[in-house]
Amino acid sequence: MKPTQEIEALAAEIAGAARMSFRTLFENDERYYYCTLFTTGEGHAPSISAWSWEALEREAARQGDESDTPGSTIAELIKWSYADSPYCCFRDENFDDVKQLFIARPAMAELEAEERNREFEFRLKAMELAMNMLDDEGVFALNQPRESVCVLVEVMPPDEINTEIALRLNQADSPAMQAWLAEAAE
């Protein structure tokens, strides 16, 4: 299989898993502003996370009640945090086949630096293509206008590549993208 076909095949599998997870999540009719497919610096199989305005309000209030910190301060701190979202790894079981595909790929830890970088880039490209596929299908505009959502593929811990991918996945002048660039970009 050619590299382009290989990326497209992996992207289709990732998109299938992410589609099921996001569509199920969006059945709650909340208004989303952040949808991400994230991985680690080791290139593990991705998971989704998302924030809606409603979930942010609930979580900030909950954490505020448990501490002496005002909910508005907490909201600022967690607004763009994939890990703090109650929707982090939502329906992760949908990614079981994707995890197997990632395990079947060359083991990143066993590769030389140049090969490891190529493999990591391959995995990120497949993830970005998957999110593009979902975007083209209108998935991120199900509960809100598309320009209100920042759609991301992120490496954790944060890396500069996150901003480069974000600029390719979103219109730079959209309100959601402008907010993310000002508040969270690397």
C-alpha positions as CSV (number, residue, x, y, z in Angstrom):
1,M,0.0,0.0,0.0
2,K,1.3,3.5,-0.9
3,P,2.0,5.9,1.9
4,T,-0.9,8.2,0.9
5,Q,-3.3,5.2,0.7
6,E,-2.0,4.0,4.1
7,I,-2.7,7.4,5.7
8,E,-6.1,7.5,4.2
9,A,-7.0,4.0,5.4
10,L,-5.9,4.8,9.0
11,A,-7.7,8.2,8.8
12,A,-10.9,6.5,7.7
13,E,-10.7,4.1,10.7
14,I,-10.0,7.0,13.1
15,A,-12.8,9.1,11.5
16,G,-15.2,6.1,12.0
17,A,-14.4,5.9,15.7
18,A,-14.5,9.6,16.3
19,R,-17.7,10.0,14.3
20,M,-19.5,7.5,16.6
21,S,-18.1,9.2,19.7
22,F,-18.9,12.8,18.7
23,R,-22.3,12.0,17.3
24,T,-23.3,10.2,20.5
25,L,-21.9,13.0,22.6
26,F,-23.8,15.7,20.6
27,E,-27.1,14.0,21.3
28,N,-27.1,16.0,24.5
29,D,-27.9,19.2,22.5
30,E,-25.2,21.2,24.3
31,R,-23.4,24.0,22.4
32,Y,-19.8,23.0,21.8
33,Y,-16.9,25.3,21.4
34,Y,-14.0,22.8,21.6
35,C,-13.6,19.4,19.9
36,T,-10.3,17.6,19.9
37,L,-8.7,14.4,18.9
38,F,-5.6,14.1,21.1
39,T,-2.6,11.9,21.4
40,T,0.6,11.8,23.4
41,G,4.2,12.7,22.4
42,E,4.7,8.9,22.0
43,G,2.1,8.8,19.3
44,H,-0.4,6.5,21.1
45,A,-3.9,5.9,19.5
46,P,-6.1,9.0,19.8
47,S,-9.1,9.8,22.0
48,I,-11.6,12.6,21.8
49,S,-12.4,15.3,24.2
50,A,-14.8,18.3,24.0
51,W,-16.1,21.2,25.9
52,S,-19.6,22.7,25.7
53,W,-20.5,26.0,27.3
54,E,-23.0,24.1,29.5
55,A,-20.3,21.6,30.6
56,L,-17.9,24.4,31.3
57,E,-20.4,26.2,33.5
58,R,-21.3,23.0,35.4
59,E,-17.7,21.9,35.9
60,A,-16.5,25.4,37.0
61,A,-19.3,25.6,39.5
62,R,-18.6,22.1,40.8
63,Q,-14.9,22.8,41.2
64,G,-15.6,26.2,42.7
65,D,-17.9,24.6,45.3
66,E,-15.0,22.3,46.3
67,S,-12.4,25.1,46.7
68,D,-12.1,28.7,47.6
69,T,-11.6,29.7,44.0
70,P,-14.4,31.5,42.1
71,G,-16.1,29.5,39.4
72,S,-15.2,32.2,36.8
73,T,-11.4,31.8,37.6
74,I,-11.7,28.0,37.3
75,A,-13.6,28.3,34.0
76,E,-10.6,30.4,32.6
77,L,-8.2,27.7,33.8
78,I,-10.0,24.7,32.4
79,K,-11.7,26.2,29.3
80,W,-9.3,24.6,26.8
81,S,-8.1,21.6,28.9
82,Y,-8.9,18.3,27.2
83,A,-8.1,16.5,30.5
84,D,-10.4,18.5,32.7
85,S,-13.5,18.0,30.5
86,P,-16.1,15.6,31.7
87,Y,-16.1,14.5,28.0
88,C,-12.4,13.5,27.9
89,C,-12.1,10.0,26.3
90,F,-15.9,10.0,25.7
91,R,-16.9,6.6,24.4
92,D,-13.2,5.6,24.1
93,E,-14.3,2.0,23.5
94,N,-15.2,3.1,19.9
95,F,-11.4,3.4,19.4
96,D,-10.6,-0.2,20.3
97,D,-9.9,-1.1,16.6
98,V,-7.9,2.0,16.1
99,K,-5.8,1.1,19.1
100,Q,-5.1,-2.2,17.5
101,L,-4.1,-0.5,14.3
102,F,-1.7,1.8,16.2
103,I,-0.2,-1.2,18.0
104,A,0.4,-3.0,14.7
105,R,2.4,0.0,13.4
106,P,6.1,0.3,14.0
107,A,6.8,0.7,17.7
108,M,7.9,4.3,18.2
109,A,10.2,3.6,21.1
110,E,12.2,1.1,19.0
111,L,12.7,3.5,16.0
112,E,15.7,5.7,15.4
113,A,15.1,9.5,15.7
114,E,14.5,10.2,12.0
115,E,12.2,7.2,11.6
116,R,10.4,8.0,14.8
117,N,9.7,11.5,13.6
118,R,8.4,10.2,10.3
119,E,6.1,7.7,12.0
120,F,4.8,10.4,14.4
121,E,4.1,12.7,11.5
122,F,2.3,9.9,9.7
123,R,0.0,9.3,12.8
124,L,-0.7,13.1,13.2
125,K,-1.5,13.4,9.5
126,A,-4.0,10.5,9.7
127,M,-5.6,12.2,12.7
128,E,-5.8,15.6,11.0
129,L,-7.3,14.0,7.9
130,A,-9.9,12.2,10.1
131,M,-11.0,15.4,11.7
132,N,-11.2,17.0,8.2
133,M,-13.4,14.2,7.1
134,L,-15.8,14.7,10.0
135,D,-15.7,18.5,9.4
136,D,-16.6,17.9,5.7
137,E,-19.6,15.8,6.8
138,G,-20.8,18.7,9.0
139,V,-20.4,16.8,12.3
140,F,-19.0,19.8,14.2
141,A,-22.0,22.0,13.1
142,L,-24.6,19.7,14.6
143,N,-25.4,21.7,17.7
144,Q,-23.9,25.1,16.8
145,P,-22.5,27.1,13.9
146,R,-19.2,25.6,12.7
147,E,-17.4,28.9,13.2
148,S,-18.3,28.7,17.0
149,V,-16.2,25.5,17.4
150,C,-12.5,25.1,17.5
151,V,-11.6,21.7,16.0
152,L,-8.2,20.4,17.0
153,V,-5.8,17.6,16.8
154,E,-3.5,17.9,19.8
155,V,-0.3,16.4,21.1
156,M,0.0,16.3,24.8
157,P,2.0,17.7,26.5
158,P,1.3,20.7,24.2
159,D,3.5,21.2,21.2
160,E,3.8,24.0,18.6
161,I,2.5,21.6,16.0
162,N,-0.9,21.9,17.7
163,T,-1.2,25.5,16.5
164,E,-0.1,24.6,13.0
165,I,-2.8,21.9,12.7
166,A,-5.4,24.2,14.3
167,L,-4.8,26.8,11.7
168,R,-5.3,24.2,8.9
169,L,-8.5,22.8,10.5
170,N,-10.2,26.1,11.3
171,Q,-10.8,29.4,9.7
172,A,-8.3,31.7,11.3
173,D,-10.8,34.5,11.7
174,S,-13.5,32.4,13.3
175,P,-14.5,33.5,16.8
176,A,-13.7,30.1,18.3
177,M,-10.3,30.0,16.6
178,Q,-9.5,33.6,17.6
179,A,-10.3,32.8,21.3
180,W,-8.2,29.6,21.2
181,L,-5.2,31.5,19.7
182,A,-5.5,34.2,22.3
183,E,-6.0,31.9,25.3
184,A,-4.4,28.5,24.6
185,A,-2.2,28.3,21.6
186,E,1.4,27.2,22.0
